[in-house]
Amino acid sequence: DLLSQMLEPLMMVVIGSLIGIIMMGMYLPIFNMGSVIQ
């Protein structure tokens, strides 16, 4: 039970960072295209 209590926040951080990386990967090309157009 102690292990699961320690793993839960760790998993949340890992999942959150993965989602953040995916979002950055999706948004960076859009910003790059916008700067190229300008």
PDB file of N, H, CA, C and O in Angstrom:
ATOM      1  N   ASP A   1       0.850  -1.202   0.000  1.00  0.00           N
ATOM      2  CA  ASP A   1       0.000   0.000   0.000  1.00  0.00           C
ATOM      3  C   ASP A   1       0.883   1.250   0.000  1.00  0.00           C
ATOM      4  O   ASP A   1       0.594   2.227  -0.690  1.00  0.00           O
ATOM      5  N   LEU A   2       1.971   1.204   0.788  1.00  0.00           N
ATOM      6  H   LEU A   2       2.206   0.410   1.349  1.00  0.00           H
ATOM      7  CA  LEU A   2       2.908   2.335   0.807  1.00  0.00           C
ATOM      8  C   LEU A   2       3.510   2.535  -0.575  1.00  0.00           C
ATOM      9  O   LEU A   2       3.703   3.667  -1.017  1.00  0.00           O
ATOM     10  N   LEU A   3       3.807   1.428  -1.258  1.00  0.00           N
ATOM     11  H   LEU A   3       3.650   0.508  -0.899  1.00  0.00           H
ATOM     12  CA  LEU A   3       4.396   1.514  -2.598  1.00  0.00           C
ATOM     13  C   LEU A   3       3.434   2.191  -3.558  1.00  0.00           C
ATOM     14  O   LEU A   3       3.837   3.052  -4.340  1.00  0.00           O
ATOM     15  N   SER A   4       2.156   1.804  -3.504  1.00  0.00           N
ATOM     16  H   SER A   4       1.829   1.105  -2.868  1.00  0.00           H
ATOM     17  CA  SER A   4       1.171   2.408  -4.413  1.00  0.00           C
ATOM     18  C   SER A   4       0.974   3.882  -4.080  1.00  0.00           C
ATOM     19  O   SER A   4       0.767   4.699  -4.977  1.00  0.00           O
ATOM     20  N   GLN A   5       1.037   4.229  -2.787  1.00  0.00           N
ATOM     21  H   GLN A   5       1.205   3.565  -2.058  1.00  0.00           H
ATOM     22  CA  GLN A   5       0.900   5.634  -2.394  1.00  0.00           C
ATOM     23  C   GLN A   5       2.074   6.449  -2.925  1.00  0.00           C
ATOM     24  O   GLN A   5       1.910   7.621  -3.262  1.00  0.00           O
ATOM     25  N   MET A   6       3.253   5.842  -3.001  1.00  0.00           N
ATOM     26  H   MET A   6       3.386   4.889  -2.727  1.00  0.00           H
ATOM     27  CA  MET A   6       4.424   6.545  -3.525  1.00  0.00           C
ATOM     28  C   MET A   6       4.398   6.588  -5.048  1.00  0.00           C
ATOM     29  O   MET A   6       4.859   7.560  -5.648  1.00  0.00           O
ATOM     30  N   LEU A   7       3.862   5.545  -5.679  1.00  0.00           N
ATOM     31  H   LEU A   7       3.487   4.756  -5.192  1.00  0.00           H
ATOM     32  CA  LEU A   7       3.873   5.458  -7.142  1.00  0.00           C
ATOM     33  C   LEU A   7       2.829   6.365  -7.769  1.00  0.00           C
ATOM     34  O   LEU A   7       3.040   6.878  -8.868  1.00  0.00           O
ATOM     35  N   GLU A   8       1.695   6.574  -7.086  1.00  0.00           N
ATOM     36  H   GLU A   8       1.523   6.158  -6.193  1.00  0.00           H
ATOM     37  CA  GLU A   8       0.610   7.365  -7.686  1.00  0.00           C
ATOM     38  C   GLU A   8       1.065   8.764  -8.095  1.00  0.00           C
ATOM     39  O   GLU A   8       0.865   9.134  -9.252  1.00  0.00           O
ATOM     40  N   PRO A   9       1.671   9.569  -7.201  1.00  0.00           N
ATOM     41  CA  PRO A   9       2.120  10.911  -7.616  1.00  0.00           C
ATOM     42  C   PRO A   9       3.182  10.828  -8.708  1.00  0.00           C
ATOM     43  O   PRO A   9       3.212  11.663  -9.611  1.00  0.00           O
ATOM     44  N   LEU A  10       4.056   9.819  -8.628  1.00  0.00           N
ATOM     45  H   LEU A  10       4.031   9.140  -7.894  1.00  0.00           H
ATOM     46  CA  LEU A  10       5.104   9.655  -9.633  1.00  0.00           C
ATOM     47  C   LEU A  10       4.486   9.399 -11.000  1.00  0.00           C
ATOM     48  O   LEU A  10       4.915   9.977 -11.998  1.00  0.00           O
ATOM     49  N   MET A  11       3.475   8.529 -11.045  1.00  0.00           N
ATOM     50  H   MET A  11       3.127   8.059 -10.234  1.00  0.00           H
ATOM     51  CA  MET A  11       2.798   8.235 -12.308  1.00  0.00           C
ATOM     52  C   MET A  11       2.113   9.486 -12.846  1.00  0.00           C
ATOM     53  O   MET A  11       2.134   9.740 -14.050  1.00  0.00           O
ATOM     54  N   MET A  12       1.499  10.274 -11.945  1.00  0.00           N
ATOM     55  H   MET A  12       1.482  10.067 -10.967  1.00  0.00           H
ATOM     56  CA  MET A  12       0.829  11.506 -12.369  1.00  0.00           C
ATOM     57  C   MET A  12       1.844  12.461 -13.008  1.00  0.00           C
ATOM     58  O   MET A  12       1.554  13.086 -14.029  1.00  0.00           O
ATOM     59  N   VAL A  13       3.030  12.572 -12.408  1.00  0.00           N
ATOM     60  H   VAL A  13       3.266  12.064 -11.579  1.00  0.00           H
ATOM     61  CA  VAL A  13       4.073  13.454 -12.947  1.00  0.00           C
ATOM     62  C   VAL A  13       4.531  12.944 -14.309  1.00  0.00           C
ATOM     63  O   VAL A  13       4.698  13.729 -15.243  1.00  0.00           O
ATOM     64  N   VAL A  14       4.736  11.621 -14.427  1.00  0.00           N
ATOM     65  H   VAL A  14       4.600  10.984 -13.669  1.00  0.00           H
ATOM     66  CA  VAL A  14       5.200  11.040 -15.695  1.00  0.00           C
ATOM     67  C   VAL A  14       4.159  11.266 -16.784  1.00  0.00           C
ATOM     68  O   VAL A  14       4.494  11.700 -17.887  1.00  0.00           O
ATOM     69  N   ILE A  15       2.886  10.971 -16.474  1.00  0.00           N
ATOM     70  H   ILE A  15       2.614  10.619 -15.578  1.00  0.00           H
ATOM     71  CA  ILE A  15       1.812  11.139 -17.465  1.00  0.00           C
ATOM     72  C   ILE A  15       1.673  12.618 -17.831  1.00  0.00           C
ATOM     73  O   ILE A  15       1.507  12.958 -19.003  1.00  0.00           O
ATOM     74  N   GLY A  16       1.742  13.488 -16.831  1.00  0.00           N
ATOM     75  H   GLY A  16       1.877  13.212 -15.880  1.00  0.00           H
ATOM     76  CA  GLY A  16       1.617  14.920 -17.091  1.00  0.00           C
ATOM     77  C   GLY A  16       2.730  15.436 -17.989  1.00  0.00           C
ATOM     78  O   GLY A  16       2.487  16.228 -18.900  1.00  0.00           O
ATOM     79  N   SER A  17       3.962  14.980 -17.728  1.00  0.00           N
ATOM     80  H   SER A  17       4.160  14.337 -16.989  1.00  0.00           H
ATOM     81  CA  SER A  17       5.087  15.432 -18.554  1.00  0.00           C
ATOM     82  C   SER A  17       4.968  14.880 -19.964  1.00  0.00           C
ATOM     83  O   SER A  17       5.307  15.570 -20.926  1.00  0.00           O
ATOM     84  N   LEU A  18       4.486  13.636 -20.106  1.00  0.00           N
ATOM     85  H   LEU A  18       4.211  13.076 -19.324  1.00  0.00           H
ATOM     86  CA  LEU A  18       4.293  13.058 -21.441  1.00  0.00           C
ATOM     87  C   LEU A  18       3.274  13.871 -22.225  1.00  0.00           C
ATOM     88  O   LEU A  18       3.485  14.182 -23.397  1.00  0.00           O
ATOM     89  N   ILE A  19       2.161  14.215 -21.568  1.00  0.00           N
ATOM     90  H   ILE A  19       1.990  13.962 -20.616  1.00  0.00           H
ATOM     91  CA  ILE A  19       1.124  15.016 -22.236  1.00  0.00           C
ATOM     92  C   ILE A  19       1.699  16.377 -22.622  1.00  0.00           C
ATOM     93  O   ILE A  19       1.429  16.882 -23.711  1.00  0.00           O
ATOM     94  N   GLY A  20       2.493  16.971 -21.724  1.00  0.00           N
ATOM     95  H   GLY A  20       2.712  16.561 -20.839  1.00  0.00           H
ATOM     96  CA  GLY A  20       3.108  18.263 -22.017  1.00  0.00           C
ATOM     97  C   GLY A  20       4.022  18.188 -23.234  1.00  0.00           C
ATOM     98  O   GLY A  20       4.006  19.078 -24.084  1.00  0.00           O
ATOM     99  N   ILE A  21       4.825  17.115 -23.317  1.00  0.00           N
ATOM    100  H   ILE A  21       4.838  16.392 -22.627  1.00  0.00           H
ATOM    101  CA  ILE A  21       5.735  16.945 -24.461  1.00  0.00           C
ATOM    102  C   ILE A  21       4.936  16.796 -25.746  1.00  0.00           C
ATOM    103  O   ILE A  21       5.291  17.374 -26.773  1.00  0.00           O
ATOM    104  N   ILE A  22       3.842  16.012 -25.689  1.00  0.00           N
ATOM    105  H   ILE A  22       3.553  15.543 -24.855  1.00  0.00           H
ATOM    106  CA  ILE A  22       3.004  15.807 -26.882  1.00  0.00           C
ATOM    107  C   ILE A  22       2.380  17.132 -27.306  1.00  0.00           C
ATOM    108  O   ILE A  22       2.361  17.461 -28.492  1.00  0.00           O
ATOM    109  N   MET A  23       1.864  17.902 -26.328  1.00  0.00           N
ATOM    110  H   MET A  23       1.879  17.635 -25.365  1.00  0.00           H
ATOM    111  CA  MET A  23       1.244  19.189 -26.653  1.00  0.00           C
ATOM    112  C   MET A  23       2.276  20.127 -27.283  1.00  0.00           C
ATOM    113  O   MET A  23       1.979  20.807 -28.266  1.00  0.00           O
ATOM    114  N   MET A  24       3.496  20.164 -26.716  1.00  0.00           N
ATOM    115  H   MET A  24       3.737  19.612 -25.919  1.00  0.00           H
ATOM    116  CA  MET A  24       4.558  21.000 -27.283  1.00  0.00           C
ATOM    117  C   MET A  24       4.864  20.562 -28.709  1.00  0.00           C
ATOM    118  O   MET A  24       5.026  21.402 -29.593  1.00  0.00           O
ATOM    119  N   GLY A  25       4.942  19.257 -28.940  1.00  0.00           N
ATOM    120  H   GLY A  25       4.810  18.575 -28.222  1.00  0.00           H
ATOM    121  CA  GLY A  25       5.226  18.729 -30.265  1.00  0.00           C
ATOM    122  C   GLY A  25       4.150  19.094 -31.270  1.00  0.00           C
ATOM    123  O   GLY A  25       4.432  19.253 -32.458  1.00  0.00           O
ATOM    124  N   MET A  26       2.904  19.230 -30.793  1.00  0.00           N
ATOM    125  H   MET A  26       2.675  19.101 -29.828  1.00  0.00           H
ATOM    126  CA  MET A  26       1.805  19.588 -31.690  1.00  0.00           C
ATOM    127  C   MET A  26       1.791  21.092 -31.967  1.00  0.00           C
ATOM    128  O   MET A  26       1.489  21.520 -33.081  1.00  0.00           O
ATOM    129  N   TYR A  27       2.124  21.902 -30.935  1.00  0.00           N
ATOM    130  H   TYR A  27       2.369  21.554 -30.030  1.00  0.00           H
ATOM    131  CA  TYR A  27       1.975  23.353 -31.071  1.00  0.00           C
ATOM    132  C   TYR A  27       3.200  24.026 -31.693  1.00  0.00           C
ATOM    133  O   TYR A  27       3.057  25.050 -32.361  1.00  0.00           O
ATOM    134  N   LEU A  28       4.398  23.475 -31.490  1.00  0.00           N
ATOM    135  H   LEU A  28       4.514  22.643 -30.948  1.00  0.00           H
ATOM    136  CA  LEU A  28       5.609  24.121 -32.010  1.00  0.00           C
ATOM    137  C   LEU A  28       5.580  24.282 -33.523  1.00  0.00           C
ATOM    138  O   LEU A  28       5.922  25.363 -34.003  1.00  0.00           O
ATOM    139  N   PRO A  29       5.191  23.267 -34.314  1.00  0.00           N
ATOM    140  CA  PRO A  29       5.139  23.465 -35.777  1.00  0.00           C
ATOM    141  C   PRO A  29       4.169  24.572 -36.167  1.00  0.00           C
ATOM    142  O   PRO A  29       4.427  25.292 -37.132  1.00  0.00           O
ATOM    143  N   ILE A  30       3.056  24.730 -35.442  1.00  0.00           N
ATOM    144  H   ILE A  30       2.846  24.146 -34.659  1.00  0.00           H
ATOM    145  CA  ILE A  30       2.082  25.786 -35.751  1.00  0.00           C
ATOM    146  C   ILE A  30       2.735  27.152 -35.542  1.00  0.00           C
ATOM    147  O   ILE A  30       2.598  28.044 -36.379  1.00  0.00           O
ATOM    148  N   PHE A  31       3.453  27.313 -34.410  1.00  0.00           N
ATOM    149  H   PHE A  31       3.563  26.588 -33.730  1.00  0.00           H
ATOM    150  CA  PHE A  31       4.134  28.584 -34.143  1.00  0.00           C
ATOM    151  C   PHE A  31       5.219  28.830 -35.190  1.00  0.00           C
ATOM    152  O   PHE A  31       5.415  29.964 -35.629  1.00  0.00           O
ATOM    153  N   ASN A  32       5.922  27.772 -35.590  1.00  0.00           N
ATOM    154  H   ASN A  32       5.763  26.851 -35.234  1.00  0.00           H
ATOM    155  CA  ASN A  32       6.983  27.914 -36.596  1.00  0.00           C
ATOM    156  C   ASN A  32       6.388  28.357 -37.930  1.00  0.00           C
ATOM    157  O   ASN A  32       6.953  29.225 -38.596  1.00  0.00           O
ATOM    158  N   MET A  33       5.257  27.778 -38.331  1.00  0.00           N
ATOM    159  H   MET A  33       4.798  27.074 -37.790  1.00  0.00           H
ATOM    160  CA  MET A  33       4.604  28.179 -39.575  1.00  0.00           C
ATOM    161  C   MET A  33       4.179  29.644 -39.489  1.00  0.00           C
ATOM    162  O   MET A  33       4.334  30.395 -40.452  1.00  0.00           O
ATOM    163  N   GLY A  34       3.643  30.050 -38.335  1.00  0.00           N
ATOM    164  H   GLY A  34       3.517  29.441 -37.552  1.00  0.00           H
ATOM    165  CA  GLY A  34       3.207  31.433 -38.152  1.00  0.00           C
ATOM    166  C   GLY A  34       4.365  32.404 -38.291  1.00  0.00           C
ATOM    167  O   GLY A  34       4.214  33.465 -38.897  1.00  0.00           O
ATOM    168  N   SER A  35       5.520  32.056 -37.739  1.00  0.00           N
ATOM    169  H   SER A  35       5.643  31.194 -37.246  1.00  0.00           H
ATOM    170  CA  SER A  35       6.681  32.948 -37.840  1.00  0.00           C
ATOM    171  C   SER A  35       7.201  32.979 -39.272  1.00  0.00           C
ATOM    172  O   SER A  35       7.688  34.016 -39.724  1.00  0.00           O
ATOM    173  N   VAL A  36       7.108  31.876 -39.988  1.00  0.00           N
ATOM    174  H   VAL A  36       6.713  31.034 -39.621  1.00  0.00           H
ATOM    175  CA  VAL A  36       7.575  31.833 -41.383  1.00  0.00           C
ATOM    176  C   VAL A  36       6.683  32.709 -42.257  1.00  0.00           C
ATOM    177  O   VAL A  36       7.176  33.414 -43.138  1.00  0.00           O
ATOM    178  N   ILE A  37       5.359  32.668 -42.014  1.00  0.00           N
ATOM    179  H   ILE A  37       4.959  32.096 -41.298  1.00  0.00           H
ATOM    180  CA  ILE A  37       4.418  33.470 -42.810  1.00  0.00           C
ATOM    181  C   ILE A  37       4.702  34.956 -42.603  1.00  0.00           C
ATOM    182  O   ILE A  37       4.682  35.732 -43.558  1.00  0.00           O
ATOM    183  N   GLN A  38       4.969  35.355 -41.349  1.00  0.00           N
ATOM    184  H   GLN A  38       4.985  34.725 -40.573  1.00  0.00           H
ATOM    185  CA  GLN A  38       5.261  36.760 -41.079  1.00  0.00           C
ATOM    186  C   GLN A  38       6.600  37.147 -41.703  1.00  0.00           C
ATOM    187  O   GLN A  38       7.027  38.296 -41.586  1.00  0.00           O
TER     188      GLN A  38
END
